[in-house]
Each structure stands twice: as structure tokens, then as C-alpha cells.
Amino acid sequence: MNAPLTGIRVLDISTLFAGPLAATFLGDFGADVIKIEHPTKPDAARGHGPAKNGINLWWKTLGRNKRTVTLNLGRPDGADLLLRLVAEADVLVENFRPGTLERWGLGPERLLAANPRLVIARVTAFGQVGPYAARPGFGSLAEAMSGFAALTGEPDGPPTLPPFGLADGVAALATSYAIMVALRGVEISGAGQVIDMAIIEPILMLLGAQITAFDQLGTVQERTGNRSVNNSPRNVYRTQDNTWLAVSTSSQSIAERVLTLVGRPDLVTQPWFVSGHERAQHADELDLAVSTWIAARSAEDVIAAFELSEAAIAPVYDVRGVIADPQYQAIGTIQSVEDDELGQIKMQNVLFRLSETPGRIRWPGRAHGRNTDEVLAEIGVSTEQLEQLRVRGVV
């Protein structure tokens, strides 16, 4: 059965992570994603992270389910070819600094003139307007500005940035959602529109009620390490065999089960145990009870006891644990895919499972410009014209 986005064509002219990953999410469920890169300056993501035999591995995931095309959009011939592609597309994803597309004669007005039903997703660090709009920016700046870094780390340590593109990933999810909402709008009104996605915003939404709390109470949340201001016990604890386990007690019943399991039912009867917020104010006492009990047992025994008590616990994995875990295996989180450069490779599967119209990985990220001739032929560019465009550096 066809994937649900079959028939949707996406032009991905963005670079690095937030924009391209949003397009990847669409391609995973059947969209025809055409990745357009500069002929001599490929997407910088192709140079990020580990490589094998000179072949970038991160690109295999980020570029999956995309046809790769080279096109110099800064050249008039390149801009004209993009407009011809736009005429047959549903979505365009870009993340150049504001004003760049306009300078090339490819601003929203011209794009929508070429295709009035086009959805244009503009993904930038700070948005299309405002005093920071023209600044260069990356997800790390969003993690800093949103308050995420200020909340992350030990209380006596520095603010901490994540070791991966968290804000970019969150923005990619938000952008793919925004695109689907906008496509629904096209179905209703027949008119395309522009999505202004600032990477500094989606991650801010995930940080909870800190803005409302400051507005109403004047409170500023501080760093608490692995603890939470909303419940306790909530931390990572080391077992007798030197394994770290994460425990969370977001619900009252789970907290009661955990403290009963570790031999401290007396704490459950304390007046302050009645809510997560009040328990968080007694985190030292609760952490001591849980950590002492866990430290005297193996990871296998601790997990088995928590399961029997219907309490929430999970091991702290590195990638080896993820790949070996039976739950990930059961739900198919890791997939083996045939790659024309590396043979069989493993990567994360699509984000979720649909019972009737599932997504899938059709192919891993392809080489730079592999599908240029094929895609441009679909809009009527002849072999002779392609050769001329190559000579002029347009493709």
C-alpha cells in the first residue's frame, strides 16, 4: 500500500540539520524529496561526524529517501531551473539567512507566482524579522537562549549544552508538523503560504511553564542536575555491578511503590510525601534511600524487582545497549538497510508505526548530485542542455 505522503513533492534546499531533517521525516512516509545542493559546495552535513572510507555516515541517515541534485541557485540559470521544479512541487524547505533567496530572485513572492499552492518552510535560527534575523546561528545558540542550557548540569557547575543537535532536532519535528498543517490549509483554501520557523522557539515550548511561572510568581528555575523540581526520587543510581539505572516517580503511586520496595514505607506516610513538588524538597533523604538499596544489588536484580513492583526504571545505555536491547528489537527501532556504497548498514527506523500506511527507509543518503540528470529530465531538460549547464557550473 502507498505511504501516506506519496504524491507530495518536497524541494529540500536547506543545509545542515533542522531543515534537512524535517524533509527526511516527510520522505520517510513517502514524499518525493529532492535534495538540492551547490555543485561544488555540498551540504556541510556531509562533512559532520564519523566517516568510513571517506563516506560520511551521518549523511546516510539525514539524506535517506532523498533524490540528490546539484544546482547553483545563485546563477540565473540555476534560479530558473528551481522555479521550473517549484511549479511541480508541493513544499520547499530552505534555511538561508533572511534575504538570501530574495537576492537570488527567489523570494516567496516569486516562488508563489510560479506555484500558488506551494508551502515554503523557512527555517532560521532567529526568524525572518527582528534585530537578530540577519545573524548566523545554529541549534547550540537556541539551546543557550531558550533556557535549556541554564537548566542543564549540576547546581555548582556551568550551564551545559547537549552533545548533539537537540534544538535542531526539535525544530525539525516542529517544521515537519508545520508543513503538514500548511498542506492541509492548501487542501482547504487552495493557497500556499510561508512558514517562519525560528529554531529558538520550539525548544522553548518544551521547557514547561517557566515563562508563566516567572510572570506570575517571579520564580527562576535553577539547575538541579539529574533531579527534578517536580518529583522525587528522580535520578540515576549506580548498582553493585557498576551499572547506572534511571528511576522516575512522576506519578504518586509509582513513588509509593519505589519507597516501599527499597524498604522505606515509613517515608510514604510522611505529610510531605503527598505530592511530587513536596517530595522534591526532600530529595536528599529519598535519594539516599533509593541509592543505598540499589547499590547493594546487581542491575539484573534491581530491574527485576522494579518490574515486579510495577515501578519505573531503565538502564542508562550507550549505543551498544540501544542496539542490543530486546524492546528496541521488538518494535523495530533499528533497521538494516542496503546501501550502494557501504553494503548493509544499520540506522534508526522511521519515527512511528502506522498500521495501514507505514513509512519505510527506501534508501540511505545518496552521493552528491546522483539524481541530477534524472530529476532535471523530468522537467524537460535535455541531455545537450545538461552538458551546457555543467560547463557553465550551473549543475
Order of alpha helices (4+ residues) and beta strands (2+ residues): beta-alpha-beta-beta-beta-alpha-beta-alpha-beta-alpha-alpha-beta-alpha-alpha-alpha-beta-alpha-alpha-beta-beta-alpha-alpha-alpha-alpha-alpha-beta-alpha-alpha-beta-beta-alpha-alpha
